[in-house]
Amino acid sequence: MTIIISDSGFKPKKKQQEIFTVLMLFTSRLTCSPITEEAWPFFLALQQHPDVMRYVADARSEQEIREAFDARLAPWSPGSRHWLCLLVRDTATNEPLGVTGYIHHEDDCAEVGFLFAPAAQGKGYGQESLKALCDFAFNEGGIRKLTATVTAGNGASRHLLEKTGFILEGELREAYWLAGSWHNDWLFGLLRHEYDEKR
């Protein structure tokens, strides 16, 4: 189930009016809502955990992580050019579990991303929240295609994407520098009509 709460008025953008929304996604177990300042300690802990970041990025300074966090705090609406970053919480306990979201590369194409705390992995939270994100993107966000880039070897993320319906479209050789060496990237894609057919 997807709920959009919107009451923040209109802001002119070129010749159109843009509504900035407070977006909340709900599943049977999870609540996904825009990240806020209160989530900084959790976001920092995620970004500093070596197991979480093993296939994502090399260690960064707290200042660099803070800059990435601040960039995700800006109001978001469909078509925005910064990350939609949703904090994933256990609805029953309000415990933060991870983050999920996407960023537009074109008006109708966006790249998904997700990170989950080690204690939240292997429990289906990743797929549950990603499915909710796909539902929103395709049905209400104006998205035609979602993509994902995964460092080769990250079998858990690959499994999550494929289970959600993403298809491996190719592999870029020695495309990403990580942990002192070059790594291949797996490229995944999911088209709206494919997603609709598999639901």
C-alpha positions in Angstrom: 0.0 0.0 0.0 1.3 3.4 -0.9 0.3 6.7 0.7 1.3 10.1 -0.4 0.7 13.0 2.0 0.9 16.3 0.1 0.1 19.7 1.6 3.2 21.8 1.0 1.9 24.0 -1.8 3.1 24.7 -5.2 6.5 25.8 -6.5 6.9 27.1 -10.0 9.3 25.1 -12.2 9.7 26.3 -15.7 6.2 26.3 -17.1 4.8 23.8 -14.7 3.7 23.7 -11.1 5.5 21.2 -8.9 4.1 19.7 -5.7 6.6 18.9 -3.0 5.3 15.8 -1.2 5.9 14.0 2.0 6.0 10.5 0.8 5.3 7.5 3.0 5.3 3.9 1.8 3.7 1.1 3.9 4.0 -2.6 3.7 2.8 -5.3 6.0 5.8 -4.9 8.3 7.5 -1.7 7.2 7.2 2.1 7.1 9.3 3.9 4.6 9.5 7.7 5.0 11.9 10.5 3.9 15.1 10.6 5.9 15.3 13.4 8.4 17.9 15.0 10.7 17.0 12.5 13.5 18.3 9.7 11.3 21.8 11.0 11.1 23.3 8.6 13.8 21.8 5.6 12.0 22.9 6.8 8.6 26.4 7.4 9.8 26.6 3.9 11.5 25.4 2.3 8.2 28.0 4.2 6.1 30.8 3.3 8.6 30.0 -0.4 8.9 32.6 -2.4 6.9 30.2 -5.3 6.2 27.5 -2.9 4.9 29.9 -0.9 2.7 32.1 -3.9 1.5 30.8 -3.7 -2.0 29.7 -0.1 -2.0 32.5 2.3 -1.2 35.8 2.7 0.6 35.9 4.2 4.0 35.0 7.9 4.0 35.4 10.7 6.6 32.5 11.7 8.7 32.4 15.0 6.9 32.1 13.3 3.5 29.3 11.1 4.9 27.6 14.2 6.3 27.7 15.9 2.9 26.0 12.8 1.3 23.4 12.8 4.1 22.6 16.6 3.8 22.1 16.1 0.0 19.3 13.7 0.8 17.4 16.0 3.2 16.1 18.3 0.5 12.4 18.2 -0.3 11.8 15.6 -3.0 9.1 15.2 -5.7 8.9 13.0 -8.8 11.5 14.3 -11.3 13.8 15.8 -8.6 17.5 15.4 -9.5 18.7 14.4 -6.0 18.1 11.1 -4.2 14.7 10.1 -2.9 16.1 8.6 0.3 13.6 6.7 2.5 14.3 5.5 6.0 13.0 1.9 6.4 11.6 1.2 9.8 9.9 -1.8 11.5 6.4 -0.5 11.9 5.8 -2.4 15.1 8.9 -1.2 16.9 9.8 1.9 15.0 13.4 0.5 14.8 15.4 1.8 11.8 16.5 -1.1 9.5 18.0 0.6 6.4 17.5 3.1 3.7 16.1 2.7 0.2 15.3 5.0 -2.7 16.2 6.1 -6.2 17.6 8.9 -8.3 16.5 10.1 -11.7 18.9 9.8 -14.6 16.2 10.8 -17.1 12.6 12.0 -16.5 11.3 8.4 -16.8 14.4 6.4 -15.8 15.9 6.1 -12.3 18.5 4.1 -10.4 17.6 2.3 -7.2 19.8 1.9 -4.2 19.5 0.4 -0.7 21.5 -0.3 2.4 20.5 -2.4 5.4 22.0 -2.8 8.8 23.6 -6.3 9.4 20.9 -7.2 12.0 18.2 -6.5 9.4 19.6 -8.5 6.6 18.3 -11.9 5.6 14.8 -11.2 6.8 13.1 -10.1 3.6 13.1 -6.4 4.5 15.1 -5.4 1.5 12.8 -7.0 -1.0 9.7 -5.9 0.8 10.8 -2.3 0.8 12.2 -2.4 -2.8 8.8 -3.8 -4.0 7.0 -0.9 -2.3 9.5 1.5 -4.0 8.9 -0.1 -7.4 5.1 0.1 -6.9 5.4 3.8 -6.2 7.9 4.5 -9.0 6.0 2.7 -11.7 2.4 3.6 -10.6 2.8 7.1 -9.3 6.3 8.3 -9.9 6.2 8.4 -13.7 9.0 5.9 -14.1 9.3 3.7 -17.2 12.5 1.9 -16.2 14.5 1.3 -13.0 18.1 0.4 -13.0 20.7 -0.8 -10.5 24.4 -1.0 -10.5 26.0 -3.7 -8.3 29.6 -4.4 -7.7 30.4 -7.9 -9.1 30.5 -10.4 -6.2 27.7 -8.8 -4.2 25.5 -11.9 -4.4 23.0 -10.7 -1.8 22.1 -7.6 -3.7 22.0 -9.4 -7.0 19.6 -12.0 -5.4 17.4 -9.3 -4.0 17.1 -7.5 -7.4 16.5 -10.6 -9.4 13.9 -11.8 -6.9 12.1 -8.5 -7.3 12.1 -8.9 -11.1 15.2 -7.0 -12.2 17.1 -8.5 -15.1 20.9 -8.6 -15.5 21.5 -6.6 -18.7 25.3 -6.6 -18.8 28.6 -6.4 -17.0 31.1 -3.6 -17.2 34.6 -4.8 -16.8 37.0 -3.1 -14.4 34.5 -0.2 -14.0 34.8 0.6 -10.3 37.8 1.2 -8.0 37.2 -0.3 -4.6 39.5 -1.6 -1.8 42.6 -1.0 -3.8 41.6 -2.8 -7.0 39.3 -2.6 -10.1 36.0 -4.4 -10.0 33.4 -5.3 -12.6 29.9 -3.8 -12.3 26.7 -5.8 -12.9 24.0 -3.7 -14.6 20.3 -4.5 -13.9 17.1 -3.1 -15.3 13.4 -3.5 -14.8 10.8 -2.1 -17.2 7.4 -1.0 -16.0 5.5 -3.4 -18.2 7.7 -6.3 -17.1 7.0 -5.5 -13.5 3.3 -5.3 -14.1 3.3 -8.6 -15.9 5.0 -10.4 -12.9 2.8 -8.9 -10.2 
